[in-house]
């Protein structure tokens, strides 16, 4: 009888012991998971100044290629990017190549404003229209080349602004000529516009193949 009683006492004790071990392991596992999760959140990187600049340029390039950004809008955006880039260079030069926390905050605020404007310009009613004619096709080709140059880093923000100002001038001339001739271009007007686009095309090539590239561009 005492032998049977001792067995009944030992079995629950063993069950209780194994249960405690299992519970301890689950708690430890849960704690590790929580800790790992916390580590992931704490080590999540915020984009650097250079990464934000690259992202903005990609968005502008996509807008140029899709026609969502007109030449005038692109020129305005790139002028602002060029100003931010110039400020960043000046700040770094004044601080041994580094930016202070206050300077980083200021640049991020400026990039936030440009980011908002890129979105607004890409989603407003203005789009770049290219007709199904020789003049329209050349305009589209020039914009594609500029967009590719922005995306590859071959064109700086300042260079892009100048190229887009040139395109904007040609587009305004085409618009005025068509308005004066019932929506059409005369042969002499077409010749003049092609001459201007030839000059713009050469300008695009020269700026894409000079020594200037966007900082941080991967070769």
N, C-alpha and C positions, 0 to 999 in steps of 0.2 A: 504493500500500500504506500509506504514511504517512498519507494522507488518510482511509482507512477506519479506521486505528487511532485517529486523533484523534477520530472520531465516537463510537467505542465508549467513549472516555474521558470525553467531554463528557456523554453520555446518563446514565451512572450518577451523575455529579456533580450533574446537574440533579435527578434523582430523589431523591438524598440531601438536597438543599437543600429541595425541596418537602415532603419527609417531615418535616424538622426544623421547618418553619413550621407544618405541620398539628399536630404534636405539641405545639408551644408554645401554639397556640391552644386545644387541648383542655385542657391543664394550666391555662391561664388561666381558661377557662370553669368548670372544676371548682373552682378556687380561689374564683371569684366566687360559685358556688353554695353552697360551704361557708360562705363568709363571710356570705352572705345568710341562710343557715339559722341561723348563730350569732346574727346580728342579731335574727332573729325571736324566738329563744328569750330573748335578753337583754332585749328590749323588751316581752315579754309581761306585761301588767299584772295585779297582784293586785287583787282587789275591795277597794274602799274601805270604811270603816266604814259610810257611808250606804248603799252598794250591798248590803252584807251585811244591814243592817237591813231594807231593802226586800225582799230575798230571803226572809228569815225570815218577814216579815209575809205575803208571798204564799203561803208554804207553810202558815201557820196558817189563812189565809183559805180555801185549798183544802180543808184538813182539816175546817173548820167546815161548809163547803158540802156536802162528800161524806158527812158524818156520822161520819168517822173520829175526830174530836175531840169529846168531850162538852163540855158547858158548863163543868163543873168543870176539866177538863184545859185548856181554852182560857183560862179565868180565871187558872189557875196560870202558864201560859206567858206570858200578856200581863203579868202582874205582874212576871215576871222581865225581860221586854223593857222595861217601864216603868222598872225599877230601873237597867238598863244605860243607858237613854236619859238618866235623871237624872244618873247618874255622868258620862256623856260631857259633858253640858251644864256640870256643875260644873268638870270638868277644863279645858274650853275657856275658861270664864270666868276661871279662875285663871292661864291662860297666854296671854292676849291673843287668844283665839279659836282657838288651835291645840292640838294634842295632842302630847305628847312621845312619842318612840319607846317608852318604857317604858309609857306610858298606852295607846298603840295596842296593844301586845302584850297587856296586861292585858284590854282590852276584847275583843280577838279571842279570847282564851282563854275568856272568859265567853260569847261568842257561840257558840263551839264546843260548850260544855256545853248551851246552849239548843237548838242545832241537833240534837244527839244526843237530847235529850229530845223534841223535836218528832217525830223519826223513831220513837222508842219508843212515844210516845202514839198516833201514827197507826197503828201496827202491833200494838198489844196487843189484848186481847179486848174492850175497852170501845168501844162505838159508840153514837151517838145514835139511838135508835129513835123513829120517828114513826108512830103508828097511823093507819089509814085512817078517821079521824073528824075532827070539827070541831076538837077540842082539839089533836090531833096535827098537823093541817094548819096551825094557827096557830103552833105551835112551830116547824115547819119554815120557815114564812114569816119568822118573826122571825130565825131563824138565817141564812137567805139574805140578809136585809137587813144583818145584822151583818157577814157575810162580804164582802158588796159594799162596805161601809164601810171595812173593813180594807184591802181590795185597792185602793180608790180613794184611800186616804190620808185620808178624811174622819174616820175614827175613830183616835184615838191609842191607844197600847198601854194607857194608864191608863183611858181611857174604855171600851175593849173589855173590860177586866178587870171593871169595875163592871157593865156590861151583862150579861156572862156570869154574874156572881155572882147577878144578879137572875133570869136564866133558870134557873140552877141551883136557886135557892130554889123557883121555881114547879114545876120538874120533880120535886123531892123531895116537894112537897105533893101533886102528882098521883099519884105513886107510893104515898104513904101512904094517900091517899083510896081508891085502887083496892084496895089490900091489905085495907082495912077493910070493903070492900063487894063482895067476891068478884070483883074485877077490873073493876068498873064504877064510874061516877061518878053520884052523885045529881044531880038538877036544880039544887039549891042549890049543890052543889060546882062544877058546870059554870059556873054564874053567877059564883061567886066567882073561879074561875080566869080566866074571860074578863075580869073586871074588872081582875085583876092583869096580864093580858096587854095590856089597853088602856093601862095605866100604863106598861108596859115598851115598848110600841110608840111612845108619845109620847116616852119617854126616848130611844129610838133615833133618832127624828127630830130631837129637839133637839140631841143630841150630834153628829149628822152635819151639822147646819146651823149650828153655832156657829163661833166664830173659830179653834177649835183644829184643827190638821191635823198629820199626820206631817211632820216636818222633811224637806225635799227633795222634797215631793210636787209632781209636775208638774201645773200647771193647764191 
